[in-house]
Amino acid sequence: MSDTRNVGDTGTDFSTTVSSSPLLEVRDLTKHFPIRSGILQRVTGQVRAVDGVSFSIAAGETLALVGESGSGKTTTGRAVLRLIEPTAGKIWFDGVDLLSLRGESLRRMRRRMQIVFQDPYGSLNPRMTVGAAIREGLIVHRLAEGAAAERRVAQLLEEVGLQPGFASRYPHEFSGGQRQRIGIARALAVEPSFIVCDEPVSALDVSVQAQVINLLRDLQRDRGLAYLFIAHDLAVVSHMADRVAVMYLGRIVEIAPRKSLFAMPTMPYTQALLSAIPVPDPTTKRQRLLLPGDPPSPSNPPTGCVFHPRCPHPARDAACARIVPPLEEKAPGHFAACIKQPPTTIRWDEQLESGATKEPEFYRYTRT
C-alpha cells in the first residue's frame, strides 16, 4: 500500500482570482501518454506529462506558464486547444464545455482559439506562399473569398509590421522574426479572442524578441486578446505576463500575480528559477540557487511533493515524500504547493503522522 496521502485540500478556487467569469477555465487537466513495449506493444506504463493542472484566464489577460524543459508546458497548451486530446479534466471556454464539442461545433469554436508555435519556420508550409497560408483560415471558416480575402491578407500583414507585397513570397525568403510575424498574422486571420503563445520568441535573436513582444502587447491592447504565454525565459515573462504559473513535472506548483511572484517567490523551485535570471551588470557578484540532480522522469514521479528530492528547504523531511501538497493561498492571490512554507492547511499533527521531524518555517533564498 502506498504511503502517499493527499490531505489538506481546502477547496479554494485559486484560479479565478482575476475574474469571476473567466474566458478560459481549466480544471484538473491531465494528459498521460502510454508507454508500450514488447512485440504486442502492450501498455506497460504512463508518462504523466500533465497531472491535474487547474487555472483560468480572463479576457484580455496574459497568464505565463513557466518551468524547465519537460515540465509539461507545451502539452498543457495543446491539450487546452484540443490539438491533443486530454486524458481527463474539464475545459470551459466562454462558458462552453470544450471537451463535449465534436465535428462542426468544435470547428466553429477553433476560430476563437488559436496558437503561435515556437518554430516560425517549421510551422509554415514551405510550399505555400505567405498569402495562401494566411488566407487558408479565412476560407476554411468562410470569412472572406476572392478580392475580399486578398484585402484582408494585406491588412493583416500591415498589422504585424510587414509589407502587403510579401503575400506572394515563400517562407524561406524571410528572417526568423519575419516568419514569426507571419505566424501571428495567420493566427489573427480568424479573429480569435484567445491565443496560446508557445515560446514565440525563444528561437529569435534578442533584439528581435523585443520587437515581437511589443507586437503581441500592442495586439492585445487593440484587440482585447487573452494569452497563455508559454516560456522558460523569466526575463521575457516579467515584461509580458499579468499572472505567472510555475510548472514542475506536470503540475502547477505556484501561481500568482507577476509582481507578487517576482517580489516574493514562495515555492523553493520558483526561487531557483528566479535566481537564474541574468543581472545586466558584469560587475555585480551574485550566487545562483543550484538544484541538485535532474528532474525525475514523468513516467515514475516521486511520491508526495514531486519536487522534494531536489528541494533546498531546510525543513524538508519525510512528510514531504508522503503528503501531496495542496496548492494553497500563502498571501492574497498568491498560491503555492509547499507544506513547509507557512501558512499551510496541513496541520503539524498530520505532518507528524507522516514522519515529519521539522516544523514549517519560512524559507527565502537571497541572491547576493
ZAMARGU-4260 file (C-alpha; in steps of 0.2 Angstrom, whole numbers, plus 5000, padded with zeros to 4 digits):
<rodrens>
0) 5000/5000/5000 | 5007/5017/4996 | 5011/5030/5009 | 5006/5044/4998 | 4992/5055/5006
5) 4983/5069/4998 | 4977/5079/5013 | 4973/5097/5017 | 4963/5101/5001 | 4955/5117/5006
10) 4944/5118/4990 | 4950/5136/4987 | 4947/5142/4970 | 4964/5149/4966 | 4962/5151/4948
15) 4948/5163/4947 | 4956/5177/4957 | 4956/5189/4942 | 4938/5187/4935 | 4923/5179/4942
20) 4918/5173/4925 | 4935/5169/4916 | 4936/5167/4897 | 4945/5151/4899 | 4944/5139/4914
25) 4954/5123/4916 | 4951/5110/4930 | 4961/5095/4934 | 4968/5094/4916 | 4978/5078/4914
30) 4987/5071/4899 | 4996/5054/4901 | 5005/5046/4886 | 5005/5027/4886 | 5022/5018/4886
35) 5021/5002/4875 | 5034/4988/4874 | 5036/4970/4868 | 5031/4963/4851 | 5012/4966/4855
40) 5015/4984/4860 | 5006/4982/4877 | 5004/4997/4888 | 5017/4995/4902 | 5017/5012/4910
45) 5011/5030/4908 | 5021/5046/4905 | 5012/5059/4916 | 5015/5074/4905 | 5002/5084/4913
50) 4995/5079/4930 | 4980/5088/4937 | 4983/5106/4931 | 4970/5120/4935 | 4970/5138/4930
55) 4959/5152/4922 | 4962/5166/4911 | 4951/5182/4910 | 4948/5191/4894 | 4962/5202/4889
60) 4974/5194/4902 | 4991/5186/4900 | 4994/5170/4910 | 5013/5165/4908 | 5017/5146/4910
65) 5035/5144/4915 | 5046/5129/4920 | 5060/5118/4915 | 5060/5109/4898 | 5049/5094/4900
70) 5038/5101/4914 | 5023/5099/4903 | 5020/5117/4897 | 5018/5114/4879 | 5007/5099/4882
75) 4996/5109/4893 | 4994/5122/4879 | 4990/5110/4866 | 4978/5100/4877 | 4968/5116/4881
80) 4966/5119/4862 | 4962/5100/4859 | 4977/5098/4847 | 4980/5083/4858 | 4965/5075/4867
85) 4967/5076/4886 | 4966/5061/4897 | 4955/5069/4910 | 4949/5085/4916 | 4937/5099/4912
90) 4940/5114/4900 | 4927/5128/4898 | 4929/5142/4885 | 4917/5157/4887 | 4906/5145/4897
95) 4906/5131/4884 | 4912/5114/4889 | 4926/5112/4876 | 4928/5093/4878 | 4910/5090/4874
100) 4911/5098/4857 | 4913/5087/4841 | 4913/5090/4822 | 4906/5106/4816 | 4903/5114/4833
105) 4922/5111/4838 | 4927/5118/4821 | 4917/5134/4824 | 4925/5136/4842 | 4943/5134/4835
110) 4940/5150/4826 | 4941/5159/4843 | 4956/5149/4850 | 4972/5150/4840 | 4991/5146/4843
115) 5008/5154/4838 | 5021/5140/4838 | 5039/5140/4844 | 5047/5137/4827 | 5042/5150/4815
120) 5049/5140/4800 | 5043/5123/4804 | 5025/5129/4807 | 5024/5136/4790 | 5021/5125/4774
125) 5036/5129/4763 | 5026/5125/4748 | 5013/5139/4752 | 5015/5157/4749 | 5013/5168/4764
130) 4996/5175/4757 | 4990/5157/4755 | 4995/5152/4772 | 4985/5167/4780 | 4971/5166/4768
135) 4968/5147/4772 | 4959/5151/4789 | 4948/5164/4780 | 4942/5151/4768 | 4940/5137/4780
140) 4929/5147/4791 | 4921/5156/4776 | 4925/5173/4782 | 4931/5180/4765 | 4934/5174/4747
145) 4942/5182/4732 | 4946/5200/4732 | 4940/5202/4750 | 4952/5189/4756 | 4966/5197/4747
150) 4962/5213/4755 | 4961/5205/4772 | 4978/5197/4770 | 4986/5213/4765 | 4978/5221/4781
155) 4985/5208/4792 | 5002/5209/4785 | 5002/5228/4788 | 4995/5225/4806 | 5010/5214/4811
160) 5023/5226/4803 | 5026/5218/4786 | 5023/5224/4768 | 5007/5218/4759 | 5018/5213/4744
165) 5026/5200/4754 | 5010/5189/4752 | 5017/5182/4736 | 5033/5176/4744 | 5038/5159/4752
170) 5043/5156/4770 | 5061/5153/4766 | 5063/5171/4759 | 5060/5178/4777 | 5071/5180/4793
175) 5065/5171/4809 | 5057/5187/4816 | 5048/5190/4800 | 5042/5172/4799 | 5035/5173/4817
180) 5026/5189/4812 | 5018/5179/4798 | 5013/5166/4810 | 5005/5179/4821 | 4995/5186/4806
185) 4989/5168/4802 | 4983/5166/4820 | 4974/5183/4819 | 4966/5180/4802 | 4950/5171/4810
190) 4948/5185/4824 | 4952/5174/4839 | 4949/5180/4857 | 4962/5168/4865 | 4979/5163/4858
195) 4992/5151/4865 | 5009/5158/4863 | 5021/5143/4863 | 5038/5150/4867 | 5035/5163/4852
200) 5052/5172/4854 | 5064/5158/4861 | 5070/5155/4843 | 5074/5173/4839 | 5088/5185/4842
205) 5087/5196/4857 | 5084/5212/4848 | 5070/5203/4838 | 5062/5196/4853 | 5059/5213/4860
210) 5050/5218/4843 | 5039/5203/4844 | 5035/5205/4862 | 5030/5223/4859 | 5019/5217/4844
215) 5010/5205/4855 | 5007/5218/4868 | 5000/5230/4855 | 4989/5217/4848 | 4982/5213/4865
220) 4978/5231/4869 | 4970/5234/4852 | 4960/5218/4851 | 4957/5213/4869 | 4966/5196/4867
225) 4969/5184/4880 | 4986/5174/4880 | 4993/5158/4888 | 5011/5163/4886 | 5022/5148/4887
230) 5040/5152/4891 | 5056/5147/4900 | 5064/5165/4900 | 5058/5173/4915 | 5065/5190/4910
235) 5053/5190/4895 | 5039/5184/4906 | 5042/5199/4918 | 5038/5211/4903 | 5023/5201/4896
240) 5013/5192/4910 | 4999/5198/4921 | 5000/5182/4931 | 5013/5168/4931 | 5010/5149/4934
245) 5026/5139/4938 | 5025/5121/4932 | 5036/5106/4938 | 5034/5088/4932 | 5017/5091/4925
250) 5010/5101/4940 | 5007/5119/4944 | 5017/5122/4960 | 5015/5141/4961 | 5003/5154/4953
255) 5002/5172/4957 | 5001/5190/4950 | 5018/5194/4941 | 5023/5207/4954 | 5020/5196/4969
260) 5029/5181/4962 | 5044/5191/4957 | 5045/5200/4973 | 5041/5186/4985 | 5043/5169/4977
265) 5036/5156/4989 | 5040/5139/4981 | 5059/5134/4983 | 5058/5129/4964 | 5052/5146/4959
270) 5066/5154/4969 | 5078/5143/4960 | 5071/5149/4943 | 5072/5167/4948 | 5090/5166/4954
275) 5095/5161/4936 | 5089/5177/4929 | 5105/5186/4922 | 5109/5203/4930 | 5113/5216/4917
280) 5129/5222/4926 | 5145/5212/4924 | 5152/5219/4940 | 5138/5213/4951 | 5143/5197/4960
285) 5129/5185/4963 | 5126/5167/4968 | 5113/5156/4960 | 5102/5143/4969 | 5108/5127/4961
290) 5097/5112/4962 | 5105/5095/4964 | 5102/5082/4951 | 5090/5082/4937 | 5071/5082/4936
295) 5064/5065/4939 | 5056/5055/4925 | 5037/5059/4922 | 5034/5041/4920 | 5040/5037/4938
300) 5037/5053/4948 | 5041/5054/4966 | 5028/5052/4979 | 5021/5066/4989 | 5028/5083/4983
305) 5036/5080/4966 | 5050/5092/4970 | 5055/5085/4987 | 5070/5075/4980 | 5079/5092/4974
310) 5071/5104/4987 | 5083/5115/4996 | 5071/5120/5010 | 5079/5117/5027 | 5063/5110/5034
315) 5062/5096/5021 | 5058/5079/5029 | 5049/5063/5027 | 5032/5071/5027 | 5037/5079/5010
320) 5039/5062/5002 | 5022/5056/5008 | 5010/5071/5008 | 5004/5078/4991 | 5004/5097/4995
325) 4989/5106/4990 | 4990/5122/4980 | 4985/5134/4994 | 4985/5153/4997 | 5001/5159/5005
330) 4997/5178/5003 | 4982/5187/4995 | 4980/5180/4977 | 4997/5170/4979 | 4996/5151/4979
335) 5010/5138/4981 | 5011/5120/4984 | 5023/5118/4999 | 5018/5111/5016 | 5034/5118/5024
340) 5031/5136/5019 | 5019/5144/5031 | 5004/5147/5032 | 4998/5129/5027 | 4982/5120/5030
345) 4992/5104/5033 | 4992/5103/5052 | 5008/5099/5062 | 5000/5083/5069 | 4996/5077/5051
350) 5014/5080/5046 | 5020/5071/5062 | 5009/5056/5057 | 5018/5056/5040 | 5035/5056/5048
355) 5039/5074/5050 | 5053/5079/5061 | 5055/5098/5056 | 5041/5111/5059 | 5036/5123/5044
360) 5047/5138/5043 | 5048/5152/5031 | 5062/5150/5018 | 5068/5163/5006 | 5084/5162/4996
365) 5093/5178/4994 | 5103/5181/4979 | 5119/5190/4983
</rodrens>
